[in-house]
Amino acid sequence: MRRRDWKRASQGTFLYKLGFLLDQGYTINKSIELVRSQLPEKRREVADNMLEILASGHSVIDIFSPLQLPNEIVSSLSINSANGNLTKSLMENGTFLKKKADWRARLNKAIRYPLFLLFLTIWIGIVFYQFLFPQFSILFSSLDVKTPLFTTWMLTCLGIMPLIGGCFLASGITLWIVMVIMRKKAKPSTQMDLFMRIPILKQFLMLMNTHFFSVNFGSMLQSGLSLSDALLVMEKHLNKGFYKEESQRLQKGLLNGDELTELLLAKSYFTTELAEIVRFGLAHGELGRELISYGEWIFKELEEKIYSSLQKIQPILFAGIGVFVLLMFASMLLPMFKLMEAL
C-alpha cells in the first residue's frame, strides 16, 4: 500500500490501539490481529506484512516499517522498545500523530478560504489594470483632466505586481534548491542552526526538540540507565539526523567532565527551563520522572501555541486582502469624483 492511502491520523489511531491492547496484557501478535480486524480491507495488507515480519524473526521495531512512519516516531519507538517502554510509547506517539494531523487540518482550513479570496482579488486587480483603468486614462486625456495621484500610485503598484510575484517565485525556488542541497550536504546541526535563525520557527523548534529529548531521554533514565548509557542507547536507536548528532555531542561533553546542564545551555536547541529541570532532577534523584513530566507539559504548551497561531492566520489574511480590495475600489472611485468635478 502506498503511504498516501493511509493518513497520519489513522496511523496514529492504529498505534494507539496497539499500545492500549499491549497495556491490557495482549501479545504483540494478538494485538495486531485484533486491530487488523477493525481496519478497512485496503489497509489490512499492511497489518499482514507486519505479522509476516514478526513471524520471520525480526525485532519488534522492524514490524513498523510497512507503516512508513516519520523518522522521529520510528526513533522514539526504537528507543522505548530497547528499555521495555514500547507500550506507553505506542500510545504517546499515536496521540502525537493524531495531533499533528489535526494541526495540519486546522491550518488547511484556516488558509483555504483566504487563499481563494486572494486568488479572486488578483483577478479583480488584473481586470482593473487591463480594462477599467485604461478607459479612465483615455477619458481623462480627452477631457484634459489630470488623473488623481492615488489612482496613479495604485496603477504603478498593480503594474509592478507581476515583477514582485516573479521575485517571490524565484526566491521560493532558490530557497527550495538550497534546502535540498543542505539536506544532502550540511550536517543536521548546521541545518538546525539555520532554521533556528528564523524567528517564526525558532520557538516551535525549541519546543519540539525539548519535547522529544525530555520524553525519550527521561524514559531511558527511568529504566535505570546512567546519563552516558542513556545517551548511548539513544544514539544507537536514532536514525541519522539532528537528535543522533546531539546525543553524540552530549556524550562527548560528559566524557570531558562537563555538566549536562551546561551542555544543554551551550546550544539554543532546547528551552532554558530544560536545564533547570535537569538540575532539579539530578539534585533529587528523580531526573527521569521529572523529564517525562516536563516533556508532557511542553507538548501541551506546543499544542496551545500552534492553535493560537492558527487562530491568528485567518484574520491577518482577511485583513490584508480587505485592505487591498478597499484600495483598489478607492482608486477607481476617485477618478469618477474627479470626472464629476470636471463636468
KEMARGU-754505 format. One record per residue (C-alpha): residue number from 1; residue in three letters; chain; z, y, x. Coordinates in pm, 1 decimal. Each point is the difference from the previous one (the first is absolute). Layout:
<nodes>
<resi->NUM, resn->Ala, chain->A, z->Z, y->Y, x->X>
...
</nodes>
This chain:
<nodes>
<resi->1, resn->Met, chain->A, z->0.0, y->0.0, x->0.0>
<resi->2, resn->Arg, chain->A, z->-81.9, y->343.9, x->121.8>
<resi->3, resn->Arg, chain->A, z->289.1, y->237.9, x->57.1>
<resi->4, resn->Arg, chain->A, z->-117.6, y->254.1, x->-259.6>
<resi->5, resn->Asp, chain->A, z->23.9, y->-269.7, x->-271.9>
<resi->6, resn->Trp, chain->A, z->378.9, y->3.3, x->32.8>
<resi->7, resn->Lys, chain->A, z->161.5, y->340.3, x->-25.5>
<resi->8, resn->Arg, chain->A, z->300.1, y->91.7, x->212.7>
<resi->9, resn->Ala, chain->A, z->224.3, y->39.2, x->-304.7>
<resi->10, resn->Ser, chain->A, z->-75.9, y->-358.9, x->-105.0>
<resi->11, resn->Gln, chain->A, z->58.3, y->-121.4, x->354.5>
<resi->12, resn->Gly, chain->A, z->334.0, y->179.1, x->-3.5>
<resi->13, resn->Thr, chain->A, z->95.3, y->-178.0, x->-321.8>
<resi->14, resn->Phe, chain->A, z->-108.0, y->-331.5, x->155.7>
<resi->15, resn->Leu, chain->A, z->220.8, y->55.2, x->307.2>
<resi->16, resn->Tyr, chain->A, z->295.6, y->110.6, x->-210.5>
<resi->17, resn->Lys, chain->A, z->-21.2, y->-308.6, x->-221.7>
<resi->18, resn->Leu, chain->A, z->-16.7, y->-225.3, x->306.1>
<resi->19, resn->Gly, chain->A, z->310.2, y->164.3, x->143.4>
<resi->20, resn->Phe, chain->A, z->181.9, y->-22.8, x->-333.1>
<resi->21, resn->Leu, chain->A, z->-73.4, y->-372.7, x->-36.2>
<resi->22, resn->Leu, chain->A, z->107.8, y->-65.7, x->359.7>
<resi->23, resn->Asp, chain->A, z->321.1, y->186.8, x->-76.2>
<resi->24, resn->Gln, chain->A, z->54.6, y->-233.6, x->-295.2>
<resi->25, resn->Gly, chain->A, z->-12.5, y->-302.0, x->230.6>
<resi->26, resn->Tyr, chain->A, z->-362.1, y->-114.5, x->-37.0>
<resi->27, resn->Thr, chain->A, z->-193.9, y->-114.2, x->306.1>
<resi->28, resn->Ile, chain->A, z->-291.5, y->208.4, x->123.2>
<resi->29, resn->Asn, chain->A, z->-246.3, y->-265.3, x->-123.6>
<resi->30, resn->Lys, chain->A, z->150.2, y->-12.4, x->-347.7>
<resi->31, resn->Ser, chain->A, z->24.1, y->379.7, x->-15.0>
<resi->32, resn->Ile, chain->A, z->-370.8, y->40.6, x->75.3>
<resi->33, resn->Glu, chain->A, z->-89.2, y->-265.5, x->-257.8>
<resi->34, resn->Leu, chain->A, z->209.9, y->169.7, x->-268.8>
<resi->35, resn->Val, chain->A, z->-144.6, y->344.8, x->70.3>
<resi->36, resn->Arg, chain->A, z->-348.9, y->-150.4, x->19.5>
<resi->37, resn->Ser, chain->A, z->30.1, y->-125.3, x->-357.3>
<resi->38, resn->Gln, chain->A, z->47.3, y->360.5, x->-114.8>
<resi->39, resn->Leu, chain->A, z->-302.5, y->135.1, x->188.3>
<resi->40, resn->Pro, chain->A, z->-345.1, y->60.3, x->-152.2>
<resi->41, resn->Glu, chain->A, z->-251.6, y->-273.7, x->76.1>
<resi->42, resn->Lys, chain->A, z->-191.6, y->210.2, x->254.1>
<resi->43, resn->Arg, chain->A, z->315.3, y->55.6, x->210.2>
<resi->44, resn->Arg, chain->A, z->129.7, y->-355.8, x->7.3>
<resi->45, resn->Glu, chain->A, z->-231.6, y->-80.1, x->289.6>
<resi->46, resn->Val, chain->A, z->212.0, y->220.4, x->225.6>
<resi->47, resn->Ala, chain->A, z->316.1, y->-189.6, x->-98.1>
<resi->48, resn->Asp, chain->A, z->-182.5, y->-329.3, x->65.4>
<resi->49, resn->Asn, chain->A, z->-95.4, y->123.6, x->348.3>
<resi->50, resn->Met, chain->A, z->362.3, y->92.4, x->65.3>
<resi->51, resn->Leu, chain->A, z->114.1, y->-350.9, x->-97.5>
<resi->52, resn->Glu, chain->A, z->-266.5, y->-156.8, x->222.8>
<resi->53, resn->Ile, chain->A, z->110.9, y->210.1, x->297.4>
<resi->54, resn->Leu, chain->A, z->361.2, y->-97.3, x->-59.7>
<resi->55, resn->Ala, chain->A, z->-88.2, y->-370.3, x->-33.3>
<resi->56, resn->Ser, chain->A, z->-197.5, y->6.8, x->325.4>
<resi->57, resn->Gly, chain->A, z->315.6, y->75.9, x->197.0>
<resi->58, resn->His, chain->A, z->-44.4, y->370.5, x->68.8>
<resi->59, resn->Ser, chain->A, z->295.4, y->237.5, x->9.9>
<resi->60, resn->Val, chain->A, z->128.2, y->151.4, x->-321.6>
<resi->61, resn->Ile, chain->A, z->-134.0, y->344.7, x->88.1>
<resi->62, resn->Asp, chain->A, z->-354.8, y->-139.0, x->42.7>
<resi->63, resn->Ile, chain->A, z->-20.3, y->-88.1, x->-368.7>
<resi->64, resn->Phe, chain->A, z->-25.6, y->371.2, x->-88.3>
<resi->65, resn->Ser, chain->A, z->-324.0, y->49.1, x->195.7>
<resi->66, resn->Pro, chain->A, z->-224.7, y->-67.2, x->-307.3>
<resi->67, resn->Leu, chain->A, z->157.7, y->301.4, x->-169.4>
<resi->68, resn->Gln, chain->A, z->-133.7, y->236.4, x->271.0>
<resi->69, resn->Leu, chain->A, z->313.5, y->212.0, x->-20.1>
<resi->70, resn->Pro, chain->A, z->43.2, y->330.7, x->189.8>
<resi->71, resn->Asn, chain->A, z->110.4, y->-40.0, x->361.3>
<resi->72, resn->Glu, chain->A, z->342.2, y->156.0, x->-57.4>
<resi->73, resn->Ile, chain->A, z->71.8, y->-244.3, x->-284.5>
<resi->74, resn->Val, chain->A, z->-107.0, y->-298.7, x->209.8>
<resi->75, resn->Ser, chain->A, z->214.1, y->122.5, x->289.8>
<resi->76, resn->Ser, chain->A, z->304.1, y->47.1, x->-221.5>
<resi->77, resn->Leu, chain->A, z->-37.0, y->-347.6, x->-152.9>
<resi->78, resn->Ser, chain->A, z->-45.7, y->-152.1, x->345.4>
<resi->79, resn->Ile, chain->A, z->309.0, y->172.4, x->138.8>
<resi->80, resn->Asn, chain->A, z->219.6, y->-102.6, x->-290.5>
<resi->81, resn->Ser, chain->A, z->-139.2, y->-351.6, x->-3.7>
<resi->82, resn->Ala, chain->A, z->121.3, y->-36.9, x->358.4>
<resi->83, resn->Asn, chain->A, z->360.7, y->81.7, x->-92.7>
<resi->84, resn->Gly, chain->A, z->15.5, y->-176.3, x->-335.8>
<resi->85, resn->Asn, chain->A, z->-30.8, y->309.1, x->-221.6>
<resi->86, resn->Leu, chain->A, z->-341.5, y->-84.2, x->-143.3>
<resi->87, resn->Thr, chain->A, z->127.6, y->-14.9, x->-358.0>
<resi->88, resn->Lys, chain->A, z->133.1, y->354.2, x->-5.3>
<resi->89, resn->Ser, chain->A, z->-295.7, y->126.9, x->201.5>
<resi->90, resn->Leu, chain->A, z->-246.0, y->-142.0, x->-254.6>
<resi->91, resn->Met, chain->A, z->171.3, y->182.7, x->-284.9>
<resi->92, resn->Glu, chain->A, z->31.9, y->325.6, x->196.4>
<resi->93, resn->Asn, chain->A, z->-359.7, y->-1.1, x->123.9>
<resi->94, resn->Gly, chain->A, z->-126.6, y->-101.1, x->-342.4>
<resi->95, resn->Thr, chain->A, z->179.3, y->298.4, x->-148.7>
<resi->96, resn->Phe, chain->A, z->-136.6, y->223.3, x->275.7>
<resi->97, resn->Leu, chain->A, z->-357.8, y->-113.6, x->-65.6>
<resi->98, resn->Lys, chain->A, z->37.9, y->72.1, x->-370.9>
<resi->99, resn->Lys, chain->A, z->144.5, y->344.2, x->76.8>
<resi->100, resn->Lys, chain->A, z->-288.5, y->83.9, x->233.1>
<resi->101, resn->Ala, chain->A, z->-247.9, y->-105.2, x->-267.8>
<resi->102, resn->Asp, chain->A, z->184.5, y->220.5, x->-249.0>
<resi->103, resn->Trp, chain->A, z->-9.5, y->295.8, x->241.1>
<resi->104, resn->Arg, chain->A, z->-374.5, y->-47.0, x->48.6>
<resi->105, resn->Ala, chain->A, z->-58.7, y->-24.7, x->-375.8>
<resi->106, resn->Arg, chain->A, z->200.7, y->317.3, x->-60.4>
<resi->107, resn->Leu, chain->A, z->-195.2, y->182.3, x->270.9>
<resi->108, resn->Asn, chain->A, z->-332.3, y->-105.6, x->-153.0>
<resi->109, resn->Lys, chain->A, z->120.3, y->111.0, x->-341.7>
<resi->110, resn->Ala, chain->A, z->122.9, y->333.6, x->135.5>
<resi->111, resn->Ile, chain->A, z->-327.8, y->93.8, x->170.1>
<resi->112, resn->Arg, chain->A, z->-259.8, y->-167.0, x->-225.5>
<resi->113, resn->Tyr, chain->A, z->-20.7, y->272.2, x->-268.0>
<resi->114, resn->Pro, chain->A, z->31.6, y->296.6, x->242.1>
<resi->115, resn->Leu, chain->A, z->-279.4, y->-145.8, x->213.4>
<resi->116, resn->Phe, chain->A, z->-218.6, y->-28.8, x->-309.2>
<resi->117, resn->Leu, chain->A, z->72.6, y->363.9, x->-80.1>
<resi->118, resn->Leu, chain->A, z->-77.5, y->96.6, x->359.7>
<resi->119, resn->Phe, chain->A, z->-334.5, y->-180.2, x->-17.8>
<resi->120, resn->Leu, chain->A, z->-76.1, y->177.2, x->-329.9>
<resi->121, resn->Thr, chain->A, z->103.8, y->334.9, x->147.4>
<resi->122, resn->Ile, chain->A, z->-235.9, y->-48.1, x->294.6>
<resi->123, resn->Trp, chain->A, z->-289.5, y->-54.6, x->-239.8>
<resi->124, resn->Ile, chain->A, z->98.3, y->310.4, x->-195.3>
<resi->125, resn->Gly, chain->A, z->0.5, y->194.1, x->325.6>
<resi->126, resn->Ile, chain->A, z->-348.8, y->-131.0, x->82.3>
<resi->127, resn->Val, chain->A, z->-128.9, y->105.5, x->-343.4>
<resi->128, resn->Phe, chain->A, z->154.1, y->346.8, x->40.8>
<resi->129, resn->Tyr, chain->A, z->-138.0, y->45.6, x->350.5>
<resi->130, resn->Gln, chain->A, z->-349.2, y->-139.6, x->-62.4>
<resi->131, resn->Phe, chain->A, z->-72.6, y->131.9, x->-351.0>
<resi->132, resn->Leu, chain->A, z->241.2, y->258.7, x->-144.7>
<resi->133, resn->Phe, chain->A, z->73.8, y->225.4, x->296.2>
<resi->134, resn->Pro, chain->A, z->-367.6, y->36.3, x->103.9>
<resi->135, resn->Gln, chain->A, z->-82.2, y->118.1, x->-353.1>
<resi->136, resn->Phe, chain->A, z->275.3, y->262.7, x->24.5>
<resi->137, resn->Ser, chain->A, z->-132.6, y->111.2, x->338.4>
<resi->138, resn->Ile, chain->A, z->-353.6, y->43.0, x->-137.5>
<resi->139, resn->Leu, chain->A, z->129.4, y->194.1, x->-300.8>
<resi->140, resn->Phe, chain->A, z->220.9, y->225.5, x->215.3>
<resi->141, resn->Ser, chain->A, z->-289.1, y->71.0, x->236.0>
<resi->142, resn->Ser, chain->A, z->-229.3, y->100.0, x->-287.2>
<resi->143, resn->Leu, chain->A, z->266.9, y->236.6, x->-138.3>
<resi->144, resn->Asp, chain->A, z->92.6, y->131.7, x->346.1>
<resi->145, resn->Val, chain->A, z->366.3, y->-100.7, x->-53.9>
<resi->146, resn->Lys, chain->A, z->212.7, y->-116.5, x->289.3>
<resi->147, resn->Thr, chain->A, z->141.6, y->-353.5, x->-25.2>
<resi->148, resn->Pro, chain->A, z->385.4, y->-2.3, x->-19.3>
<resi->149, resn->Leu, chain->A, z->166.8, y->-63.5, x->334.4>
<resi->150, resn->Phe, chain->A, z->201.7, y->-294.1, x->-133.3>
<resi->151, resn->Thr, chain->A, z->-314.8, y->-169.3, x->-131.7>
<resi->152, resn->Thr, chain->A, z->-170.9, y->50.7, x->335.4>
<resi->153, resn->Trp, chain->A, z->300.3, y->-150.9, x->174.4>
<resi->154, resn->Met, chain->A, z->-0.8, y->-299.0, x->-237.0>
<resi->155, resn->Leu, chain->A, z->-371.9, y->-50.9, x->57.2>
<resi->156, resn->Thr, chain->A, z->61.3, y->-4.0, x->373.5>
<resi->157, resn->Cys, chain->A, z->278.8, y->-255.9, x->-40.7>
<resi->158, resn->Leu, chain->A, z->-214.6, y->-224.7, x->-218.9>
<resi->159, resn->Gly, chain->A, z->-283.9, y->32.8, x->248.2>
<resi->160, resn->Ile, chain->A, z->206.1, y->-127.0, x->292.2>
<resi->161, resn->Met, chain->A, z->164.5, y->-279.7, x->-203.2>
<resi->162, resn->Pro, chain->A, z->-263.7, y->-258.0, x->105.8>
<resi->163, resn->Leu, chain->A, z->59.5, y->93.8, x->363.3>
<resi->164, resn->Ile, chain->A, z->376.8, y->-36.7, x->-42.9>
<resi->165, resn->Gly, chain->A, z->-50.1, y->-333.4, x->-178.3>
<resi->166, resn->Gly, chain->A, z->-226.3, y->-119.1, x->278.0>
<resi->167, resn->Cys, chain->A, z->259.5, y->99.4, x->260.7>
<resi->168, resn->Phe, chain->A, z->271.5, y->-189.8, x->-186.6>
<resi->169, resn->Leu, chain->A, z->-225.2, y->-306.6, x->-28.4>
<resi->170, resn->Ala, chain->A, z->-89.4, y->14.3, x->368.8>
<resi->171, resn->Ser, chain->A, z->366.6, y->45.2, x->92.7>
<resi->172, resn->Gly, chain->A, z->97.3, y->-295.8, x->-219.8>
<resi->173, resn->Ile, chain->A, z->-263.5, y->-225.6, x->156.2>
<resi->174, resn->Thr, chain->A, z->100.9, y->110.7, x->350.4>
<resi->175, resn->Leu, chain->A, z->367.4, y->-62.2, x->-75.5>
<resi->176, resn->Trp, chain->A, z->-81.1, y->-344.6, x->-138.6>
<resi->177, resn->Ile, chain->A, z->-198.6, y->-88.5, x->315.9>
<resi->178, resn->Val, chain->A, z->283.2, y->123.6, x->221.5>
<resi->179, resn->Met, chain->A, z->252.9, y->-208.1, x->-195.4>
<resi->180, resn->Val, chain->A, z->-217.0, y->-311.9, x->30.6>
<resi->181, resn->Ile, chain->A, z->-31.3, y->51.6, x->374.2>
<resi->182, resn->Met, chain->A, z->372.6, y->64.3, x->34.4>
<resi->183, resn->Arg, chain->A, z->88.6, y->-316.6, x->-190.2>
<resi->184, resn->Lys, chain->A, z->-207.5, y->-197.6, x->250.5>
<resi->185, resn->Lys, chain->A, z->82.2, y->187.5, x->320.8>
<resi->186, resn->Ala, chain->A, z->330.3, y->188.7, x->-30.9>
<resi->187, resn->Lys, chain->A, z->342.2, y->-162.0, x->8.5>
<resi->188, resn->Pro, chain->A, z->184.5, y->-24.8, x->-335.0>
<resi->189, resn->Ser, chain->A, z->267.0, y->241.7, x->123.0>
<resi->190, resn->Thr, chain->A, z->-270.0, y->253.8, x->88.8>
<resi->191, resn->Gln, chain->A, z->-145.2, y->-32.4, x->-349.1>
<resi->192, resn->Met, chain->A, z->344.7, y->43.7, x->-153.6>
<resi->193, resn->Asp, chain->A, z->65.8, y->309.2, x->214.6>
<resi->194, resn->Leu, chain->A, z->-323.4, y->151.3, x->-128.0>
<resi->195, resn->Phe, chain->A, z->77.9, y->-72.6, x->-364.6>
<resi->196, resn->Met, chain->A, z->352.1, y->136.4, x->42.4>
<resi->197, resn->Arg, chain->A, z->-151.3, y->335.3, x->93.7>
<resi->198, resn->Ile, chain->A, z->-142.1, y->32.7, x->-352.0>
<resi->199, resn->Pro, chain->A, z->275.9, y->173.9, x->-201.2>
<resi->200, resn->Ile, chain->A, z->-92.7, y->-157.5, x->-332.5>
<resi->201, resn->Leu, chain->A, z->16.7, y->-351.9, x->149.3>
<resi->202, resn->Lys, chain->A, z->293.9, y->33.4, x->237.1>
<resi->203, resn->Gln, chain->A, z->279.6, y->-27.8, x->-257.1>
<resi->204, resn->Phe, chain->A, z->-156.9, y->-298.1, x->-174.3>
<resi->205, resn->Leu, chain->A, z->-66.7, y->-183.4, x->328.6>
<resi->206, resn->Met, chain->A, z->356.0, y->57.7, x->118.1>
<resi->207, resn->Leu, chain->A, z->138.9, y->-145.9, x->-321.9>
<resi->208, resn->Met, chain->A, z->-235.9, y->-299.4, x->5.3>
<resi->209, resn->Asn, chain->A, z->71.1, y->-75.2, x->366.9>
<resi->210, resn->Thr, chain->A, z->373.8, y->32.4, x->-57.2>
<resi->211, resn->His, chain->A, z->-9.2, y->-225.9, x->-306.9>
<resi->212, resn->Phe, chain->A, z->-196.0, y->-275.0, x->177.3>
<resi->213, resn->Phe, chain->A, z->213.2, y->10.6, x->314.3>
<resi->214, resn->Ser, chain->A, z->335.1, y->20.2, x->-179.9>
<resi->215, resn->Val, chain->A, z->-59.3, y->-286.3, x->-241.3>
<resi->216, resn->Asn, chain->A, z->-157.9, y->-242.2, x->246.7>
<resi->217, resn->Phe, chain->A, z->213.0, y->82.7, x->303.8>
<resi->218, resn->Gly, chain->A, z->310.8, y->-4.9, x->-217.8>
<resi->219, resn->Ser, chain->A, z->-84.0, y->-345.8, x->-135.5>
<resi->220, resn->Met, chain->A, z->-33.1, y->-127.3, x->357.6>
<resi->221, resn->Leu, chain->A, z->340.1, y->139.0, x->96.8>
<resi->222, resn->Gln, chain->A, z->164.7, y->-125.6, x->-316.9>
<resi->223, resn->Ser, chain->A, z->-113.8, y->-353.7, x->85.6>
<resi->224, resn->Gly, chain->A, z->209.9, y->20.1, x->317.3>
<resi->225, resn->Leu, chain->A, z->-248.8, y->106.9, x->265.9>
<resi->226, resn->Ser, chain->A, z->77.8, y->258.0, x->267.3>
<resi->227, resn->Leu, chain->A, z->-190.4, y->327.7, x->26.1>
<resi->228, resn->Ser, chain->A, z->-231.3, y->-128.8, x->274.8>
<resi->229, resn->Asp, chain->A, z->-58.7, y->-336.4, x->-166.9>
<resi->230, resn->Ala, chain->A, z->-73.8, y->165.0, x->-335.0>
<resi->231, resn->Leu, chain->A, z->-257.8, y->229.0, x->160.8>
<resi->232, resn->Leu, chain->A, z->-149.7, y->-299.1, x->183.1>
<resi->233, resn->Val, chain->A, z->-39.6, y->-191.4, x->-327.7>
<resi->234, resn->Met, chain->A, z->-155.5, y->304.6, x->-164.3>
<resi->235, resn->Glu, chain->A, z->-245.9, y->39.3, x->287.1>
<resi->236, resn->Lys, chain->A, z->-94.9, y->-367.8, x->-18.5>
<resi->237, resn->His, chain->A, z->-66.0, y->-1.0, x->-374.3>
<resi->238, resn->Leu, chain->A, z->-157.7, y->342.9, x->-38.2>
<resi->239, resn->Asn, chain->A, z->-376.4, y->34.1, x->-2.8>
<resi->240, resn->Lys, chain->A, z->-145.1, y->221.7, x->270.9>
<resi->241, resn->Gly, chain->A, z->68.4, y->355.5, x->-97.0>
<resi->242, resn->Phe, chain->A, z->245.5, y->284.4, x->6.4>
<resi->243, resn->Tyr, chain->A, z->312.4, y->-200.7, x->-90.4>
<resi->244, resn->Lys, chain->A, z->-70.0, y->-261.3, x->265.8>
<resi->245, resn->Glu, chain->A, z->-43.5, y->270.0, x->263.1>
<resi->246, resn->Glu, chain->A, z->314.6, y->175.3, x->-119.5>
<resi->247, resn->Ser, chain->A, z->200.9, y->-324.4, x->24.2>
<resi->248, resn->Gln, chain->A, z->-115.2, y->-33.8, x->359.8>
<resi->249, resn->Arg, chain->A, z->99.5, y->360.5, x->75.0>
<resi->250, resn->Leu, chain->A, z->347.4, y->-49.8, x->-142.7>
<resi->251, resn->Gln, chain->A, z->46.7, y->-327.8, x->189.1>
<resi->252, resn->Lys, chain->A, z->-98.5, y->163.5, x->327.2>
<resi->253, resn->Gly, chain->A, z->239.4, y->287.1, x->-64.3>
<resi->254, resn->Leu, chain->A, z->291.7, y->-233.0, x->-71.1>
<resi->255, resn->Leu, chain->A, z->-71.2, y->-196.4, x->319.4>
<resi->256, resn->Asn, chain->A, z->9.3, y->328.7, x->191.6>
<resi->257, resn->Gly, chain->A, z->347.0, y->69.5, x->-138.0>
<resi->258, resn->Asp, chain->A, z->-93.8, y->262.5, x->-260.0>
<resi->259, resn->Glu, chain->A, z->180.9, y->24.2, x->-332.8>
<resi->260, resn->Leu, chain->A, z->-192.5, y->-105.3, x->-309.5>
<resi->261, resn->Thr, chain->A, z->85.9, y->328.9, x->-168.9>
<resi->262, resn->Glu, chain->A, z->-148.3, y->195.8, x->291.8>
<resi->263, resn->Leu, chain->A, z->-316.0, y->-209.1, x->-7.5>
<resi->264, resn->Leu, chain->A, z->-45.6, y->60.7, x->-372.0>
<resi->265, resn->Leu, chain->A, z->47.2, y->374.4, x->41.6>
<resi->266, resn->Ala, chain->A, z->-237.3, y->14.3, x->297.8>
<resi->267, resn->Lys, chain->A, z->-297.0, y->-32.2, x->-236.1>
<resi->268, resn->Ser, chain->A, z->-59.9, y->167.9, x->-334.4>
<resi->269, resn->Tyr, chain->A, z->-117.0, y->-320.7, x->-165.4>
<resi->270, resn->Phe, chain->A, z->321.4, y->-47.2, x->-197.1>
<resi->271, resn->Thr, chain->A, z->240.1, y->220.1, x->-193.5>
<resi->272, resn->Thr, chain->A, z->284.9, y->155.2, x->197.2>
<resi->273, resn->Glu, chain->A, z->245.6, y->-161.7, x->-242.1>
<resi->274, resn->Leu, chain->A, z->-105.9, y->-343.5, x->127.5>
<resi->275, resn->Ala, chain->A, z->166.0, y->64.9, x->336.1>
<resi->276, resn->Glu, chain->A, z->320.8, y->100.8, x->-179.9>
<resi->277, resn->Ile, chain->A, z->-10.7, y->-317.3, x->-208.2>
<resi->278, resn->Val, chain->A, z->-43.6, y->-206.3, x->318.2>
<resi->279, resn->Arg, chain->A, z->289.2, y->179.8, x->168.0>
<resi->280, resn->Phe, chain->A, z->223.7, y->-52.6, x->-303.5>
<resi->281, resn->Gly, chain->A, z->-102.2, y->-365.5, x->-40.6>
<resi->282, resn->Leu, chain->A, z->62.1, y->-81.1, x->366.2>
<resi->283, resn->Ala, chain->A, z->342.6, y->163.0, x->-12.6>
<resi->284, resn->His, chain->A, z->104.2, y->-207.2, x->-302.8>
<resi->285, resn->Gly, chain->A, z->-180.1, y->-323.4, x->89.8>
<resi->286, resn->Glu, chain->A, z->-211.9, y->6.3, x->-317.4>
<resi->287, resn->Leu, chain->A, z->-328.6, y->129.2, x->135.8>
<resi->288, resn->Gly, chain->A, z->-214.8, y->-256.9, x->-179.7>
<resi->289, resn->Arg, chain->A, z->150.0, y->69.5, x->-342.1>
<resi->290, resn->Glu, chain->A, z->-7.6, y->376.9, x->54.3>
<resi->291, resn->Leu, chain->A, z->-367.0, y->-5.5, x->102.8>
<resi->292, resn->Ile, chain->A, z->-103.8, y->-206.5, x->-302.5>
<resi->293, resn->Ser, chain->A, z->190.3, y->232.5, x->-235.9>
<resi->294, resn->Tyr, chain->A, z->-152.9, y->304.3, x->166.6>
<resi->295, resn->Gly, chain->A, z->-348.2, y->-152.2, x->-18.1>
<resi->296, resn->Glu, chain->A, z->39.2, y->-57.1, x->-374.0>
<resi->297, resn->Trp, chain->A, z->119.9, y->358.3, x->-45.9>
<resi->298, resn->Ile, chain->A, z->-295.9, y->129.6, x->203.0>
<resi->299, resn->Phe, chain->A, z->-235.8, y->-193.7, x->-226.0>
<resi->300, resn->Lys, chain->A, z->142.3, y->178.2, x->-304.0>
<resi->301, resn->Glu, chain->A, z->-35.5, y->336.3, x->176.0>
<resi->302, resn->Leu, chain->A, z->-360.6, y->-83.6, x->93.5>
<resi->303, resn->Glu, chain->A, z->-74.3, y->-94.8, x->-359.4>
<resi->304, resn->Glu, chain->A, z->148.3, y->325.0, x->-133.7>
<resi->305, resn->Lys, chain->A, z->-192.2, y->207.3, x->254.1>
<resi->306, resn->Ile, chain->A, z->-330.4, y->-168.5, x->-85.6>
<resi->307, resn->Tyr, chain->A, z->51.6, y->46.5, x->-374.0>
<resi->308, resn->Ser, chain->A, z->99.0, y->362.8, x->55.9>
<resi->309, resn->Ser, chain->A, z->-313.9, y->62.4, x->207.2>
<resi->310, resn->Leu, chain->A, z->-221.0, y->-168.1, x->-259.4>
<resi->311, resn->Gln, chain->A, z->143.1, y->224.1, x->-271.9>
<resi->312, resn->Lys, chain->A, z->-98.9, y->307.9, x->203.3>
<resi->313, resn->Ile, chain->A, z->-357.4, y->-106.1, x->73.8>
<resi->314, resn->Gln, chain->A, z->-140.1, y->40.4, x->-351.1>
<resi->315, resn->Pro, chain->A, z->139.4, y->349.9, x->-72.0>
<resi->316, resn->Ile, chain->A, z->-123.8, y->125.1, x->337.8>
<resi->317, resn->Leu, chain->A, z->-350.5, y->-135.6, x->-63.1>
<resi->318, resn->Phe, chain->A, z->-5.6, y->140.5, x->-353.4>
<resi->319, resn->Ala, chain->A, z->115.8, y->340.6, x->123.8>
<resi->320, resn->Gly, chain->A, z->-264.5, y->12.2, x->273.4>
<resi->321, resn->Ile, chain->A, z->-281.1, y->-102.8, x->-235.1>
<resi->322, resn->Gly, chain->A, z->121.3, y->243.1, x->-269.1>
<resi->323, resn->Val, chain->A, z->5.6, y->293.5, x->240.4>
<resi->324, resn->Phe, chain->A, z->-350.7, y->-82.3, x->122.8>
<resi->325, resn->Val, chain->A, z->-138.9, y->-21.8, x->-356.7>
<resi->326, resn->Leu, chain->A, z->175.1, y->326.2, x->-93.7>
<resi->327, resn->Leu, chain->A, z->-155.1, y->176.1, x->299.7>
<resi->328, resn->Met, chain->A, z->-345.9, y->-125.6, x->-90.1>
<resi->329, resn->Phe, chain->A, z->24.2, y->120.1, x->-359.3>
<resi->330, resn->Ala, chain->A, z->144.9, y->332.8, x->113.3>
<resi->331, resn->Ser, chain->A, z->-289.4, y->46.5, x->240.6>
<resi->332, resn->Met, chain->A, z->-240.1, y->-63.9, x->-288.6>
<resi->333, resn->Leu, chain->A, z->176.0, y->229.8, x->-248.6>
<resi->334, resn->Leu, chain->A, z->27.0, y->297.6, x->234.9>
<resi->335, resn->Pro, chain->A, z->-379.7, y->49.2, x->21.1>
<resi->336, resn->Met, chain->A, z->-17.0, y->-9.0, x->-378.4>
<resi->337, resn->Phe, chain->A, z->258.5, y->280.4, x->-26.9>
<resi->338, resn->Lys, chain->A, z->-181.7, y->191.3, x->273.4>
<resi->339, resn->Leu, chain->A, z->-325.3, y->-42.0, x->-189.6>
<resi->340, resn->Met, chain->A, z->156.2, y->125.1, x->-325.7>
<resi->341, resn->Glu, chain->A, z->123.0, y->311.8, x->180.6>
<resi->342, resn->Ala, chain->A, z->-346.8, y->59.4, x->142.8>
<resi->343, resn->Leu, chain->A, z->-154.1, y->-23.2, x->-345.8>
</nodes>
